[in-house]
Amino acid sequence: MAMQWKTRRRAIDLRHDGIIMGILNATPDSFSDGGQHEGEEAVRHAIRMQQDGAQIIDIGGESTRPGAAKVTVEEELSRVIPVIKKIREVSDVLISIDTSKAEVARKAIEAGADIVNDVSGCTADPEMISVCAETGAGIVVMHMQGTPQTMQDKPDYADVVSEVRAFFNERYETLTNAGVEHDAICFDPGIGFGKTDTHNLTLMNALTEMTVHDRPILLGVSRKSMIGRILEIEDAEDRDAATVALTTFARLSGCMLHRVHDVRKSYDAMRMIEEVMKYA
């Protein structure tokens, strides 16, 4: 098991306790909370999530929901940079920038971000890897089949677990050969990104097989459409109980990093299960 994940300002200790990454969508069209967290409200929400137990705040300025429209670099920067700067003025919490654009990542790091969370796995922008290498940012390398515009058209794999793992191995070699530090890399299997529910659940049951080169896995299942389809829950905000169940299942499987909307519920569940695990 990976012992730490190195970010730009400090390393995250993964020896004992799971880590919650709180989601802050500075977008008008995200599937769960689009338009709810802009300006000063975004900063207040970030601080609430930190108080509820989040050690990382993940800020995104472009929706990656299925079929989401692309936005320009300028528009994305206008959404995220003021929020990052304001959070950094009042908090030392680790900040992650959720982007696939190298220019956005660079400006976000200059504004105070510590981690780059790239849903394309550093494949969408050829400059992204060098930005991460030069700045020493932590990096989340996610697997996605296709793009947000096409990913759910017809996801297809011969063996989803082996293919995602092969992608992680290839990305690891590419990133480290380009100067990204081993300890700075984290992988995300991309639940819901170019995958059917069967693919998603298969990956959930194979989290221990996803680890490559002793690097940690970050899991993002919060309020996903998969939950809505399986449990017939239309409203994304009503999927938090199922999110907690999946987060707890993943923590029991050794996954230490969890990206969620409702921080307090997942944080409490994880701390409780970790207390039980001490007596195993």
C-alpha positions as CSV (number, residue, x, y, z in Angstrom):
1,M,0.0,0.0,0.0
2,A,1.2,3.5,-0.9
3,M,2.4,5.3,2.3
4,Q,2.1,8.8,1.0
5,W,0.9,11.0,-1.8
6,K,3.2,14.0,-2.5
7,T,1.5,17.3,-3.4
8,R,3.0,20.7,-4.2
9,R,3.2,21.9,-0.6
10,R,3.1,18.8,1.5
11,A,2.7,15.1,1.4
12,I,-0.5,13.3,2.5
13,D,0.0,10.5,5.0
14,L,-1.9,7.4,3.8
15,R,-0.6,4.9,6.4
16,H,-3.7,4.8,8.6
17,D,-6.5,7.1,7.8
18,G,-8.5,7.6,4.6
19,I,-8.7,11.0,3.1
20,I,-11.8,12.9,1.9
21,M,-11.6,15.2,-1.2
22,G,-14.5,17.6,-1.1
23,I,-16.1,18.5,-4.5
24,L,-16.5,22.2,-5.3
25,N,-18.1,22.7,-8.7
26,A,-17.7,26.3,-9.9
27,T,-19.8,25.6,-12.9
28,P,-23.4,26.4,-14.0
29,D,-24.1,22.9,-15.4
30,S,-22.5,20.2,-13.2
31,F,-24.9,17.2,-12.8
32,S,-25.3,17.5,-9.0
33,D,-24.7,21.1,-7.8
34,G,-24.2,23.2,-10.9
35,G,-24.6,26.9,-10.2
36,Q,-24.7,26.5,-6.4
37,H,-21.2,27.4,-5.6
38,E,-19.9,30.6,-7.1
39,G,-18.1,33.6,-5.7
40,E,-18.2,34.1,-2.0
41,E,-20.6,31.1,-1.6
42,A,-17.9,28.9,-3.1
43,V,-15.4,30.0,-0.5
44,R,-17.9,29.4,2.3
45,H,-18.7,26.0,1.0
46,A,-15.0,25.1,0.8
47,I,-14.5,26.1,4.4
48,R,-17.6,24.1,5.5
49,M,-16.2,21.0,3.8
50,Q,-12.8,21.5,5.5
51,Q,-14.6,21.8,8.8
52,D,-16.5,18.6,8.1
53,G,-13.3,16.7,7.5
54,A,-12.1,17.3,3.9
55,Q,-8.3,17.6,3.7
56,I,-8.5,18.4,0.0
57,I,-10.9,20.7,-1.9
58,D,-11.3,19.8,-5.6
59,I,-12.3,22.8,-7.7
60,G,-13.7,22.4,-11.2
61,G,-14.7,25.1,-13.7
62,E,-15.8,22.8,-16.5
63,S,-18.5,20.1,-16.2
64,T,-17.4,16.6,-17.1
65,R,-20.9,15.0,-16.9
66,P,-21.9,12.9,-20.0
67,G,-22.5,15.2,-22.9
68,A,-21.2,18.3,-21.2
69,A,-20.2,21.2,-23.5
70,K,-16.6,22.3,-23.6
71,V,-15.6,25.7,-22.3
72,T,-12.8,28.0,-23.3
73,V,-9.6,28.4,-21.2
74,E,-10.6,32.0,-20.5
75,E,-14.0,31.0,-19.2
76,E,-12.6,28.2,-17.0
77,L,-10.0,30.5,-15.6
78,S,-12.6,33.1,-14.8
79,R,-14.6,30.5,-12.8
80,V,-11.8,28.9,-10.7
81,I,-8.9,31.3,-10.2
82,P,-10.8,33.9,-8.0
83,V,-12.2,31.0,-5.9
84,I,-8.7,29.4,-5.4
85,K,-7.2,32.8,-4.4
86,K,-10.0,33.5,-1.9
87,I,-9.8,30.1,-0.3
88,R,-6.0,30.4,-0.1
89,E,-6.4,33.7,1.7
90,V,-8.4,32.1,4.6
91,S,-7.3,28.5,4.6
92,D,-4.3,26.2,4.3
93,V,-6.4,23.3,3.0
94,L,-5.0,21.4,0.1
95,I,-6.5,22.6,-3.2
96,S,-7.0,20.4,-6.3
97,I,-7.8,21.9,-9.7
98,D,-10.1,19.6,-11.7
99,T,-9.0,20.4,-15.3
100,S,-7.6,18.8,-18.5
101,K,-6.1,22.1,-19.7
102,A,-2.4,22.8,-19.0
103,E,-2.9,26.6,-19.0
104,V,-5.7,26.3,-16.4
105,A,-3.6,24.0,-14.3
106,R,-0.6,26.3,-14.4
107,K,-2.5,29.4,-13.4
108,A,-4.4,27.5,-10.7
109,I,-1.1,26.3,-9.2
110,E,0.2,29.9,-9.3
111,A,-2.9,31.0,-7.5
112,G,-2.3,28.4,-4.7
113,A,-3.5,24.9,-6.0
114,D,-1.5,21.9,-4.9
115,I,-2.9,19.0,-7.0
116,V,-4.0,18.6,-10.7
117,N,-7.0,16.3,-11.1
118,D,-7.1,15.5,-14.9
119,V,-10.1,13.3,-16.0
120,S,-8.2,12.7,-19.3
121,G,-5.3,11.1,-17.5
122,C,-2.9,13.8,-19.0
123,T,-3.9,12.8,-22.6
124,A,-6.0,15.8,-23.6
125,D,-3.3,18.5,-23.5
126,P,0.3,17.6,-24.4
127,E,1.6,20.3,-22.1
128,M,-0.1,19.0,-18.9
129,I,2.6,16.5,-17.9
130,S,5.4,19.2,-18.1
131,V,3.3,21.6,-16.0
132,C,2.9,18.9,-13.3
133,A,6.6,18.0,-13.5
134,E,7.8,21.6,-13.3
135,T,5.6,22.7,-10.5
136,G,5.8,19.5,-8.4
137,A,2.0,19.3,-8.1
138,G,0.3,16.1,-7.1
139,I,-1.6,14.6,-9.9
140,V,-4.7,12.4,-10.2
141,V,-4.5,10.4,-13.4
142,M,-8.0,9.2,-14.3
143,H,-9.1,6.6,-16.8
144,M,-11.8,7.6,-19.3
145,Q,-12.9,5.8,-22.5
146,G,-13.6,8.6,-25.0
147,T,-14.4,12.2,-24.0
148,P,-17.2,13.7,-21.8
149,Q,-19.1,14.3,-25.0
150,T,-18.9,10.7,-26.3
151,M,-17.9,8.5,-23.3
152,Q,-21.4,7.0,-22.6
153,D,-22.3,6.4,-26.3
154,K,-21.2,2.8,-26.3
155,P,-18.6,1.9,-23.7
156,D,-16.8,-1.4,-24.7
157,Y,-14.0,-3.4,-23.1
158,A,-12.7,-7.0,-23.5
159,D,-11.6,-6.9,-19.8
160,V,-12.3,-3.6,-18.1
161,V,-10.0,-4.3,-15.1
162,S,-6.9,-5.3,-17.2
163,E,-7.5,-2.5,-19.6
164,V,-7.7,0.2,-16.9
165,R,-4.7,-1.3,-15.2
166,A,-2.7,-1.3,-18.5
167,F,-3.6,2.4,-18.9
168,F,-2.3,3.2,-15.4
169,N,0.9,1.4,-16.1
170,E,1.4,3.2,-19.4
171,R,0.6,6.6,-17.8
172,Y,3.0,5.9,-14.9
173,E,5.9,5.2,-17.3
174,T,5.1,8.2,-19.5
175,L,4.8,10.6,-16.5
176,T,7.8,9.4,-14.6
177,N,9.9,9.4,-17.8
178,A,8.9,13.1,-18.3
179,G,10.0,14.1,-14.8
180,V,6.9,13.6,-12.7
181,E,7.9,12.2,-9.3
182,H,6.8,8.7,-8.4
183,D,5.2,9.9,-5.1
184,A,3.2,12.6,-6.8
185,I,1.1,10.2,-8.9
186,C,-2.4,9.0,-7.9
187,F,-4.8,6.9,-10.1
188,D,-8.6,7.1,-10.5
189,P,-10.4,4.2,-12.3
190,G,-13.0,6.7,-13.5
191,I,-16.3,5.3,-12.3
192,G,-18.9,6.4,-14.8
193,F,-16.5,7.8,-17.3
194,G,-17.0,5.7,-20.5
195,K,-18.3,2.7,-18.6
196,T,-21.5,0.8,-18.1
197,D,-22.9,-0.1,-14.7
198,T,-21.4,-3.6,-15.1
199,H,-18.0,-2.1,-15.8
200,N,-18.3,0.2,-12.8
201,L,-19.3,-2.5,-10.4
202,T,-16.6,-4.8,-11.8
203,L,-14.0,-2.1,-11.1
204,M,-15.4,-1.5,-7.6
205,N,-14.8,-5.2,-6.8
206,A,-11.3,-5.1,-8.2
207,L,-9.9,-2.0,-6.4
208,T,-7.0,-4.1,-4.9
209,E,-6.0,-5.1,-8.4
210,M,-5.9,-1.5,-9.7
211,T,-2.8,-0.5,-7.7
212,V,0.3,-0.1,-10.0
213,H,3.8,0.8,-8.8
214,D,2.6,1.2,-5.3
215,R,0.6,4.3,-6.1
216,P,-2.7,5.2,-4.3
217,I,-6.2,4.9,-5.8
218,L,-8.7,7.8,-5.6
219,L,-12.3,6.8,-6.0
220,G,-15.1,9.2,-7.2
221,V,-18.5,7.6,-6.9
222,S,-20.4,10.4,-5.3
223,R,-24.0,10.8,-6.5
224,K,-23.1,9.1,-9.8
225,S,-25.8,8.2,-12.3
226,M,-25.0,4.5,-11.7
227,I,-26.6,4.9,-8.2
228,G,-29.6,6.6,-9.7
229,R,-30.1,3.8,-12.2
230,I,-29.6,1.0,-9.8
231,L,-31.7,2.4,-7.0
232,E,-34.1,4.4,-9.2
233,I,-33.1,7.7,-7.5
234,E,-33.6,10.6,-9.9
235,D,-32.4,13.5,-7.7
236,A,-28.6,13.4,-7.4
237,E,-28.7,14.9,-3.8
238,D,-30.8,11.9,-2.7
239,R,-27.9,9.5,-3.5
240,D,-25.7,10.4,-0.6
241,A,-26.6,7.3,1.5
242,A,-25.6,5.0,-1.4
243,T,-22.4,7.1,-1.8
244,V,-21.5,6.5,1.8
245,A,-22.1,2.8,1.3
246,L,-19.8,2.7,-1.7
247,T,-17.1,4.8,0.0
248,T,-17.2,2.5,3.0
249,F,-16.9,-0.6,0.8
250,A,-13.9,1.0,-1.0
251,R,-12.2,1.9,2.3
252,L,-12.6,-1.7,3.4
253,S,-10.9,-2.7,0.1
254,G,-7.9,-0.5,0.9
255,C,-8.8,2.6,-1.1
256,M,-7.6,5.6,0.9
257,L,-8.8,8.6,-1.1
258,H,-12.4,9.5,-1.7
259,R,-13.9,12.3,-3.7
260,V,-17.4,13.2,-2.5
261,H,-20.0,16.0,-2.4
262,D,-21.4,15.5,1.2
263,V,-18.2,15.4,3.2
264,R,-19.5,14.9,6.7
265,K,-21.5,11.7,6.0
266,S,-18.5,10.0,4.2
267,Y,-16.0,11.3,6.7
268,D,-18.0,10.0,9.7
269,A,-18.6,6.6,8.1
270,M,-14.9,6.2,7.2
271,R,-13.6,7.2,10.7
272,M,-16.1,4.8,12.2
273,I,-15.1,1.9,10.0
274,E,-11.4,2.6,10.6
275,E,-12.1,2.4,14.4
276,V,-13.7,-1.0,13.9
277,M,-10.7,-2.1,11.7
278,K,-8.3,-1.5,14.6
279,Y,-9.8,-4.5,16.4
280,A,-9.6,-6.9,13.5
